[in-house]
Amino acid sequence: MSKFLLIIHIVFGSLNLICGTLNMCLKKGDKRHALIGKWFVISMLISAISAIVITFIRPNFFLLLIGIFSLYLTVVGFLYIRKNPSIKAIKLAAMTMLLAGLAFIAFGLYVLQKNSFGIVPIVFGIIGIALAIGDFKATSQSKNERLLRHIQRMSAAYISTCTAFLVVNISLPDYIPAFIPWLLPTAIITPLIFKWSRHYTVRKQV
């Protein structure tokens, strides 16, 4: 069963990477972007859920949290792009992410006593909590605000896909700290997220 789930996870994880990369390169908001985006959401949901199920068969607390994080980013990112997103559903997802973020940080602090890899879950936890807090404040139905949050969360979901690909497929020399490949996609893509976000800055109502 776990082998079958792993195959499903790998297949749809590869589809995530392809669709996400295409949408990063294509013009945002056109029909191609929307179509590829739907496939990205579907494949991301399947790969994240399969990863979570695998952790129950083969216990791995860190990967469980990664799966929850990826699932949260995808679901909330998708909800924000809908015409009438459910604020209750978004806040429920945010509450789940908030708890997962605290677990990330606690786990990271524990690991940090042994090695520097503990930096990874701490960083992921901080990012997750920051996004979750933003979702708790998401009471506006402003199109710009929803689009901004959609871009941020879907881009973060793409980062998680790139991270998984890098960690699994790239072997680095022993002298490079283990946390580097886990945080490299975040360091590279996050500035791009800020750049795209500037185009959809939410104007505060007077």
LODREN-789186 format. One line per field, with one value per residue: x, y, z of N, C-alpha, C in turn; residue number from 1. Coordinates in pm, whole numbers. Atoms other than C-alpha are relative to their C-alpha. Layout:
% residues N
n_X: X|...
n_Y: Y|...
n_Z: Z|...
ca_X: X|...
ca_Y: Y|...
ca_Z: Z|...
c_X: X|...
c_Y: Y|...
c_Z: Z|...
n: NUM|...
***
This chain:
% residues 206
n_X: 83|-86|-70|98|17|-125|2|98|-61|-107|59|69|-99|-67|96|-3|-120|16|107|-42|-105|65|77|-94|-56|106|69|96|139|65|66|-101|-37|111|9|-116|17|92|-76|-94|76|40|-118|-54|86|-23|-134|-5|81|-69|-114|53|41|-123|-60|72|-47|-140|-1|-104|67|-41|65|142|17|-24|122|105|-38|25|145|55|-33|75|144|29|-32|111|120|-8|21|142|75|51|-69|53|-91|-3|-89|-136|-43|-18|-129|-101|-15|-78|-137|-56|-40|-112|-115|-54|-64|-123|-100|-36|-82|-127|-80|-47|-104|-111|-89|-87|-68|51|118|114|32|101|137|25|30|130|101|18|70|137|73|19|107|125|47|55|129|96|39|55|144|37|26|-65|-60|-144|-50|12|-98|-130|-15|-7|-136|-95|14|-31|-145|-59|24|-100|-127|-5|-23|-140|-80|6|-78|-141|-48|1|-76|-131|-94|-97|-118|22|-34|112|99|119|117|-13|95|138|37|-46|113|66|-86|-4|132|69|-9|90|135|12|5|133|100|6|96|136|2|136|19|83|115|-1
n_Y: -121|-118|-14|-55|-141|-70|-20|-107|-125|-40|-36|-129|-98|-41|-84|-128|-75|-42|-101|-118|-69|-62|-118|-103|-62|-53|-121|28|-40|37|130|105|-4|57|145|66|-18|103|125|-15|18|141|83|-37|61|145|28|-36|96|129|-11|6|139|79|-20|81|137|-7|-123|-101|-120|-116|7|-24|-146|-51|31|-91|-133|-3|10|-129|-100|28|-19|-142|-72|25|-66|-145|-38|19|-126|-21|95|21|-50|99|109|-54|-14|136|43|-81|54|122|-39|-62|110|68|-90|12|132|-16|-71|86|108|-59|-29|130|49|-94|41|106|-47|-124|23|-55|-131|18|-6|-128|-96|36|-31|-146|-37|49|-79|-134|10|33|-122|-83|57|-32|-139|-11|-24|-78|73|-77|85|-16|71|144|34|-9|116|116|4|33|138|93|-6|75|142|35|11|130|99|-13|48|146|47|-27|84|141|31|-64|39|-105|43|11|-122|-94|33|71|-87|-85|34|-16|-142|-70|-49|-110|-118|-46|-35|-99|-136|-10|-14|-141|-79|16|-53|-146|-36|18|-53|-34|-137|-9|-88|-113
n_Z: 0|-9|128|94|-37|34|146|22|-48|92|130|-9|-40|124|71|-72|39|139|8|-74|76|116|-43|-42|120|84|-43|-107|16|125|-1|-20|-142|-77|28|-61|-144|-49|-7|-111|-124|-10|-24|-131|-101|-1|-52|-142|-76|2|-91|-136|-25|-13|-132|-97|22|-40|-80|21|-47|78|131|-24|-8|135|75|-47|48|144|18|-41|100|122|-23|-24|124|94|-50|19|139|30|-3|-135|-86|-135|-102|-107|43|-2|-139|-52|52|-68|-134|15|31|-119|-87|66|-9|-136|-7|77|-81|-113|55|41|-120|-51|91|-3|-109|53|121|59|82|-72|58|105|-51|-65|108|56|-100|-3|124|-10|-99|56|100|-70|-65|108|40|-105|19|136|-6|118|124|105|104|-8|-118|24|102|-66|-87|90|55|-107|-47|108|20|-111|30|103|-71|-68|105|40|-112|0|114|-26|-110|40|122|6|-105|-24|-77|-144|-73|8|-104|49|12|118|108|-47|-6|121|82|-71|13|139|54|-83|56|115|-54|-39|124|57|-94|11|104|-52|-135|-41|-45|-119|15|-94
ca_X: 0|276|460|144|93|458|419|107|294|590|376|159|453|626|309|311|660|578|251|396|700|483|259|559|673|339|140|-70|-449|-505|-684|-365|-271|-616|-614|-263|-344|-635|-406|-154|-419|-545|-199|-89|-388|-326|48|-3|-280|-87|217|6|-141|208|321|50|178|543|545|739|630|828|691|341|379|518|212|-24|163|143|-225|-303|-125|-305|-655|-642|-472|-751|-1027|-901|-934|-1301|-1564|-1717|-1459|-1573|-1409|-1507|-1325|-1020|-1009|-1053|-757|-564|-630|-496|-187|-137|-127|102|327|365|442|701|878|867|1006|1275|1388|1413|1619|1834|1978|2131|2212|2150|1869|1635|1651|1430|1114|1156|1163|868|678|733|621|313|212|261|37|-222|-242|-296|-582|-747|-757|-899|-1241|-1235|-1382|-1167|-1061|-712|-670|-793|-566|-269|-325|-381|-45|140|-1|18|375|457|298|526|822|730|724|1065|1202|1082|1237|1567|1598|1513|1711|2014|2313|2529|2882|2902|3052|2730|2484|2177|1938|2067|1873|1559|1570|1728|1399|1246|1543|1530|1154|1040|1184|984|668|731|786|458|272|359|134|-165|-102|-426|-544|-678|-1025|-1052
ca_Y: 0|245|171|245|572|662|613|831|1094|1094|1105|1393|1563|1568|1710|1980|2083|2096|2289|2524|2604|2669|2907|3088|3158|3227|3549|3561|3562|3435|3113|2906|3018|2923|2579|2488|2629|2387|2095|2232|2245|1894|1739|1932|1809|1448|1461|1634|1400|1092|1218|1265|914|767|922|727|404|498|749|1065|1370|1622|1503|1501|1871|1936|1764|1973|2291|2210|2118|2442|2657|2488|2489|2849|2972|2813|2951|3307|3298|3196|3467|3420|3247|3098|3304|3036|2767|2990|3059|2688|2611|2895|2749|2413|2583|2783|2462|2297|2604|2583|2212|2297|2539|2303|2021|2251|2362|1996|1903|2214|2070|1795|1960|2264|2099|2226|2563|2421|2343|2666|2872|2680|2725|3101|3132|2918|3112|3445|3335|3190|3515|3699|3462|3526|3894|3819|3974|4183|4056|4301|4142|4284|4143|3800|3799|3905|3627|3376|3466|3443|3105|2938|3060|2920|2589|2591|2651|2337|2139|2273|2197|1836|1791|1945|1747|1413|1445|1662|1529|1798|1765|1674|2011|2190|2206|1982|2276|2454|2254|2275|2655|2739|2750|2973|3210|3227|3247|3462|3784|3708|3675|4022|4155|4009|4117|4482|4478|4388|4593|4627|4984|5053|5200|5544
ca_Z: 0|93|-235|-434|-244|-298|-674|-670|-471|-711|-1026|-910|-743|-1083|-1239|-967|-1067|-1439|-1398|-1138|-1352|-1658|-1464|-1323|-1679|-1846|-1833|-1518|-1543|-1898|-1998|-2011|-1662|-1530|-1699|-1587|-1244|-1208|-1286|-1037|-764|-839|-851|-542|-343|-445|-372|-35|79|-33|161|474|443|397|725|906|751|799|1087|1007|1205|1001|666|816|896|546|398|611|515|142|170|353|95|-194|-44|80|-237|-442|-218|-256|-634|-623|-672|-326|-108|222|494|748|547|512|886|965|740|905|1250|1134|992|1310|1514|1259|1263|1641|1606|1338|1571|1870|1656|1515|1861|1964|1655|1688|2011|1795|1461|1242|1045|1315|1136|858|1058|1253|931|786|1111|1115|751|813|1123|945|657|896|1092|764|681|1017|921|575|620|301|-27|-224|-555|-520|-170|-273|-579|-369|-117|-399|-556|-225|-123|-462|-504|-160|-265|-571|-341|-146|-473|-578|-233|-246|-592|-486|-162|-325|-649|-576|-381|-225|-80|289|381|281|575|539|575|261|-5|211|227|-110|-312|-44|-62|-443|-508|-214|-364|-681|-471|-327|-680|-810|-497|-558|-863|-646|-334|-143|-102|242|244|404
c_X: 87|76|-92|-19|123|6|-96|60|106|-56|-64|92|76|-91|-9|111|-14|-103|41|104|-59|-73|89|51|-105|-59|-107|-140|-66|-55|99|41|-108|-7|114|-9|-93|70|102|-70|-36|119|62|-82|27|137|11|-76|67|120|-46|-40|122|60|-74|38|146|19|120|-64|32|-69|-152|-29|19|-125|-114|24|-34|-150|-67|22|-85|-148|-33|29|-110|-127|1|-32|-146|-75|-52|63|-63|102|12|95|145|53|19|135|114|25|83|147|68|50|120|126|66|72|133|110|46|91|139|91|57|117|125|99|101|79|-73|-124|-126|-42|-116|-142|-33|-38|-137|-114|-30|-77|-147|-84|-30|-114|-135|-59|-61|-137|-107|-52|-70|-151|-49|-24|59|69|151|59|-3|106|141|27|9|143|100|-7|29|149|73|-19|99|138|12|26|147|93|4|85|149|56|13|101|141|85|107|118|-28|28|-110|-106|-128|-119|2|-97|-146|-45|36|-116|-73|79|-2|-136|-72|15|-90|-144|-24|-14|-139|-106|-15|-102|-144|-11|-142|-6|-94|-113|2|-130
c_Y: 127|23|62|150|82|28|113|135|51|48|139|110|53|91|138|88|55|113|129|81|70|127|112|78|67|129|-35|46|-39|-143|-114|-9|-66|-152|-75|11|-103|-134|4|-26|-147|-89|29|-63|-150|-33|29|-101|-136|1|-11|-142|-89|14|-76|-148|-13|130|90|135|121|2|16|149|64|-22|93|142|15|-1|133|106|-16|31|148|83|-15|74|150|43|-20|132|32|-102|-9|45|-100|-114|45|9|-136|-55|74|-51|-128|32|63|-107|-75|85|-5|-133|1|60|-84|-113|52|29|-128|-51|87|-31|-104|47|120|-19|55|137|-12|4|131|106|-28|36|148|47|-41|81|140|1|-26|123|93|-49|26|143|22|14|74|-92|76|-95|7|-78|-150|-47|0|-123|-129|-16|-45|-146|-102|-1|-77|-150|-48|-15|-136|-112|2|-54|-152|-57|14|-96|-147|-31|58|-43|109|-53|4|129|107|-41|-59|93|84|-38|17|145|77|47|117|129|57|55|107|143|21|19|146|89|-8|64|151|46|-5|48|45|144|4|100|108|-1
c_Z: 0|-130|-104|27|-36|-150|-36|37|-97|-133|7|51|-121|-82|66|-52|-142|-11|69|-76|-122|41|51|-122|-88|57|101|-40|-130|9|25|147|85|-17|68|152|60|14|115|134|20|36|137|112|12|60|149|84|3|94|146|37|21|138|110|-13|45|78|-25|30|-86|-136|12|3|-137|-86|36|-52|-148|-29|33|-107|-126|17|15|-125|-103|45|-29|-144|-43|18|141|95|139|103|115|-33|4|143|67|-45|70|142|-2|-24|120|97|-57|8|138|18|-77|87|118|-46|-39|119|60|-85|8|113|-48|-121|-59|-86|67|-50|-99|54|71|-104|-60|97|6|-122|8|96|-53|-102|66|69|-103|-42|106|-16|-134|4|-124|-120|-119|-99|7|117|-22|-101|59|86|-82|-54|105|39|-108|-31|109|-20|-105|63|67|-100|-44|109|3|-112|27|105|-43|-110|-6|119|13|80|150|76|-8|102|-58|-22|-128|-112|40|-5|-126|-89|65|-17|-141|-45|81|-51|-121|45|40|-124|-62|88|-12|-104|51|144|35|49|118|-23|106|78
n: 1|2|3|4|5|6|7|8|9|10|11|12|13|14|15|16|17|18|19|20|21|22|23|24|25|26|27|28|29|30|31|32|33|34|35|36|37|38|39|40|41|42|43|44|45|46|47|48|49|50|51|52|53|54|55|56|57|58|59|60|61|62|63|64|65|66|67|68|69|70|71|72|73|74|75|76|77|78|79|80|81|82|83|84|85|86|87|88|89|90|91|92|93|94|95|96|97|98|99|100|101|102|103|104|105|106|107|108|109|110|111|112|113|114|115|116|117|118|119|120|121|122|123|124|125|126|127|128|129|130|131|132|133|134|135|136|137|138|139|140|141|142|143|144|145|146|147|148|149|150|151|152|153|154|155|156|157|158|159|160|161|162|163|164|165|166|167|168|169|170|171|172|173|174|175|176|177|178|179|180|181|182|183|184|185|186|187|188|189|190|191|192|193|194|195|196|197|198|199|200|201|202|203|204|205|206
***
